[in-house]
Amino acid sequence: MHKIRSLLSSVNNKGFFHLLTSNFVVQFLGFAVIIYLPAVLSPEEVGAVRLLQTYGMLFILLGTFGYNVALLKTSSEDCSLDEKEIIFSYSSRRTIFFSLISYGLLLVVNEFYFSSVNEFIYEWAPIYGVIIPFGAIVYGLTAYLQALKKIKEVAIAQVIMRSILIVLIIIASYFWGFEGFVYSTIFSYVFGLAPFMKFIDFKIFFRSKTPNDRSRIDHYAYFTVLGVVITTLGQYADLYLLDYLAISKADLGVYAFATLFYQAGLIAINTIQSIVTPYISEKQNDLAWVWKKTVYYQLLSFGLSIILALGMYLTSYLLVEYYLGDDYRLLPYFTLGIIAKFMVWSSYSVLGASLVGLGKIKIGFYFSLITTPLSLLAGYALFDIWGVYGVIAGQVISTLFLMIGIWVYFWIITHRRGETDYN
């Protein structure tokens, strides 16, 4: 009993419960919006919403260009507050620059790909894409507060920002349908910067001094963005592939709705990840401690994921029975496949956060470079045999390979002698 109290006290002091509660509220509200959308949008429009959201997330992450992770890693280390502010300012300027480039890239993709695959996305992607720089900046602001261990402040900012977004989207979608959803989302991303002004002096945005270790920050950022973009492509490969394969828009809408359960399942796991990284950075040279703590939190994470998986399936079944109706009859079956992918991912997710804390940024890129094409190829090949379920199977297969690779690599680097570097 004493150990349990000590554990609860320890995680509470780190801000876990504040961030978990915040993330739960944020995710619940976001989930509630998508649950609400079928009342005012068709399954086809719901599918378009999810596609825009996933493409938007991909280009936002590209817009950060990895500087949010580089900021979290380097600002978590033992350096002065002045140096942390310089790192933040440098990373923020780079983020703004690359986010504008990312938007330009979206326009190119829209013209040469979306135009021939999905005319509806082709029409709306340039408008929805306005969120890219604002979303990228929020990632950087959140990373900086986490690096300063201001977890409670992050939690408050997230709840304020997302609550405003949700209310706006519900009202706008009710009165103006799909168009209202898009424009209210853009406005909410812009307005979402406001809560951070309470916790961060925005004057530090304009500090022009170069960080002492600029090359290392750039190194982390460049390999992070490669890994994150490829990983994100892998995470959403099922939606992208199904859209490319031109399945019925109604079925795509139902499947896109099912992917929300995966996103909801990530909530508590991502909370653990965000707390683990700064503490691993501080003790990155004590590899025995890193191994012990990472495995401990990984086991907690996996146990929690089992409970979440049961909740996902039950919720999907009840939604079809009592709210969504026959148009969404395939939802529980799609959800089962997505749960399989989630369970595999949750068995190595904390290890990924620890690797970032250890400065092992490149490895995420190398693993993703292998598993993302594997996911797409396997899904494409199995689609002819099992349809949508073949695409899901391709995702599970690639995630299994990634899980094995990360566990083996993490064991090797934490059981060898010598200091950790950032290669």
N, C-alpha and C positions, 0 to 999 in steps of 0.2 A: 504494500500500500504506500509505503514511504517512497519507493522508486517511482510509482505512478505520479504521486504528488510532485516529486522532483522534476519528472519529465514535463508535466503540465506547466509547472512554474518556469522551466527553462524555455519552452517554446513560446510561452506567453510573453516573457521578457524580450524575446527576439521579435515580437510583434506578429507571431504566426496567427493568433486568433483574430487580431484586428484585420489583417490582410485576408484571412480566410473568410471572415464575415463580410468584408467589403466585396471580395470576389464573388461570394455566393449571391449577395444582393444584386451586384452588377449582372451576373450571368442569369439570375432568375428573371430580372427585368427584361434582359435581352431575349431570353427564351420566351417570356410572356408575349413579347411583341410578335415573334414569329408564330406563336400559337394563335395569336389574334389575327394575323394577316389572312389566313384562309377564310375568315368571315367577310373580308372586303376584297380579296384578290382570288383569281382562279389558280388552280395548281400550276398552270404554265407560268403565271406571273410570280408565284412563290418561287419556282425554279429559277426564274430570271433574277430575283432578289438575291438568292443564295449564290448564283454565279457572279453577280456584280460584287457581292461581299468578298468572295474568295479571290477574285481577280484584284479587287481593291487592296486586300491584305497582302497579296503577293507584291504589288507595286509599292505599297507603303514600306514593306520590309526592304525592298530594293532601294527605296529612297533613303532609308536610314544608313545604308551602305555599311552596316555593321558597326557604326560608331556608337550606337546605344550599348552594345555589348562591350566594346573597347572601353567606353566610359565607365561602365559598371565594374569591369575588371581592374582598371588602373586606378580609379578613384577609391576603390575598396582597400587598396594597399596602404602601407604606413607612410603617408606623406602629409605635408601641411595643408591646412584649409585653403591657403592661397594657391597652392599648386593644384588642388582639386578644382578650384574655380577656373583656373587657366585651362585645365583639361576640359572642363564642361564647355567653356566658351569656344574653344577650338573645335570640339566635337559638334557643337550646335551649328557653327558656321558651315562645316563640311556637310552636315545633314541637310541643311537648307539647300545648298548647292546641288547635292545629288538627288534630292527629292524632286527638284524641278526637272532635272534630266530624266528621272524616272517617269514623270508625267509625259514628257516628250516621247519616250519610248512606248508608253501606252498608246499614244496617238498613232505611232507607226504600226504597232501590232494590230490596232483596230482597223487600220486601212488595208493591211495585207493579209489578215487572218480572220478576224471577226466578221468582216464584210462577206466572206464566203461560207462561214460556218453557222453564224447565228445573227440574223439581221436585227433582231430585237436588242441584243447586246451591243451590236455595232452602232445603233442609234443612241444608246444611253451611256456607253462607257466613257466617252470624252467628258460628259457632264458629271457623272459620278466620280470620275478620276480627280476632280478638284480637291477631294479629301486627302490626297497623297501627302503634300507637304505638311499639313496640319497633323495628320496621324503620325508621321515620322518624327515631328518635333515632340509630340506627347510621349513617344517611346523614349526619347532622350531625357526628357524631364523626369519621367518615372525612374529611369535607370540611375539618374543622379541622386534622387532622394533615397533610393535603395542603397546606393554606395555609401551614403552618409548614415545609413541605418535608421532613416526616418520612415520606418515601415508604417507607423500609424498615420503619418501625414499622407503617404501614398494612398492608404485605404480611404481616408476622408476625401481626397481629391477625386479618386475613382468613382466613389458613390455620388458625389455632387455632379460630376461631369456626365456620367451615364444616366442618372435619374432625369436630368434635363433632356438628354437625347431621347430617352424612351417616351417621355410625355409628348414631346414634339412630334415624334414619328407616329404615335397612336392617333393624335388629333389630325395630323396632316393626311395620313392614310385613310382615315374615316371619311374625310371630306373630298379628297382629291385622288384617292386610289394610288396606283403605282407611281404616278408623277409626284404626288405628295410625299410618298416615302423617300424618293430620291432627293428632292430638294430639302426636306427637313433633315435628312442625314448629313447633307453638306453643311447646312447651317449649324448643326449640333457639333460637328468636328471643329468648325471655326470657333464657336463659343466655348468649346471644351478646354481651350487653353486658359481660360479665366481662373478656374480654381487653383491652378498652380502658382498664381501670382501671390497667393497668401503665404506660401512656404518658401519661395525662391525669389531673391532679389534679381529682377530681370536686367539690372545694370551689368551683371557679370556676363551677359550675352555679348557685350561689346568690348570685352577685354581683348586687346590685340596681341598680347604677349604669347609667344610660342611655348608650348610645354617643353620641359626638360627632356622628355623621352618621346618626342614626337614620332620617331621612326617605329618605336614599339607599338604605339597607339595605332598608327596606320597599318602596321603588320597585323595586329589583331582584327582591325576593322575589315581589311580586304579579304582575309580568309573567312571571317565570320559571314560576310555578305554572300560569298560564294556558297558556303555551306547552308546558310539559312534559306536562300532563294531556292536552291535545289531541294532542300528538305521540305520546304513549303509546297513546291511543285509535287513532291512525292506525297505529301499529306492530302492534297486536293487532286491528285492525279485521277482518282475515280470520277470526280465531277467533270474535269476537263476532257477525259477520255470518252465518257458517255455523251457529252455534248458533241464531240467530234464524230462519234459513231452514229449520231443522229437518231437516237432512240426517241420514242414519242415524247413530246414536250410534257404531257401529263405525267408519264412515268418518271421523267427526269425531275419534275417538280416534287413528286412524292419521295424520290430518293434524296433529293437536295434537302427536303424537310428532315429526313432521317439523319442526315449528317449533323444536324443540330445536337443530337444526343451525344455524338462524339465530342463536339465542342463543349457541351455542358459537363461531360465527364472529365475534361482537362482541367477544370477550375481548381480543385483542391491540389491536384498534382503540380500545376504551374505555381501555386502558392508556395509549396515546399521547395520547388526549384529556385524561386526568386530569393528565398531566404538562405538557401544552402550556399550559393555562389560567393557572396561576400565573406562568409566565415571560412570557407575553404581557401580563399585568396590569402587571408591573414595567416593561415598555418600551412601554407602550401609546401613547406620544406619538411614537415612532419608527416611523412607518407603513411606511416602506420596508423596515425590518428585519422588521416583522411580516409583510408580504407575502412576502418572500423565505423566511423560516423556515417560515411556514405552508404554502406551496406545496411546500417541500422535504419536510416531514413528511407532507403529504398524498400525495405521490407514493410515499413509502415505505409508507404505509398501504395504498394501492391495490395496490402490488406484493405486499404480504403477503396481501391479501384474495384474490388469484388463487390462491395456494397453498392458503389455507384452503378456498376453494370446491371445488377438486379433492379435498381431503380429505373434505369433507362428502359429496360424491356417492359416493365410493368406500366410505366408511363405511356409508352407507345401503344400498348394494347388498350389501355383505358381511354386514350384519346380517340382511337378509331371507334371504339364501342359507343362512346357517349358524347362525342363532339364532332369529329371530322367526317365520319360516315364512310360510305362505300367507295367514294373517290380515292380514299387513302387506305384501302384494304391491304395493300402490300407493305404498309409501313412497318408492322412488327417483324416481318421477315427480313426486310432490308436492315432493320435495326440490329437483328441478331448478328449479321455479318459485320456490321460496323463495331459491335461490341467485341468481337474476336480481335479485330485490329487494335482496338483500344486496350485490351488486356495485355497484348504483346508489348505495345508501346509503353504501358505503365510499368513494365517489369525492368526497364532500363532508363527511364526518364530522369531519375535523380542522378544517375551516373553521368548523364550528359551535362547536367548543371555543375557537377564536381569537376569535370574535365575543363569547363570554362574557367572555374576557379583556379585550376592548376595551370592555366595558360595554354592548354592543349586545344588551340583553336583550329588548326589545320585538319585534325583528324575527322571533325564533323563534315568537312568538305569532302575528304577522300571517301568516307563511308557513303555519303549521300550521292557522290558521283557514280557509285556502283549500284546502289539500291534503287534510286529513282528510275533510271532506264529499265532496270529489272521489273519494277512495278508496272511500268507502262507496257513493256513487251509481254509480260505474263498476262496482264489484263486484256490486252488486245488479242492474244492467242486464245485465251480461255473464253472470250466473249462469244465466239462462234459455237462453243459447246454449252455453256451455262448462261449466256446472256449477261444480265446485270450482275448475277452472282459470280460469274467468272471474273469480272472486273474487281469485285470485292476480294476474291481469292488471290488475285495478283497483288493486291495491297497487303494482305496478310503474309504472303510468302516473302515479299521484300522486307517487311517489318521484322520477320523472324531472322532473316539474314543479318539485319542491322543489330538486333538484340544480341545475337551470338558474338558478332564482331566487337561491339562495344564492351561487353563483359570481359572478353579475352584481353582486349587492349588495356582496359582499366586495371585488371589484375596484374598485368605485366609491369605497368609504369608505377604502381604503388608497392611493388615487391622488389624493386631494384634499388641499388644504392646510388647516392648522388643527388644533387639539387635538381629541381625542376626548372626547365627553361621554357621558352615560348615557341618552340619549334614543333 
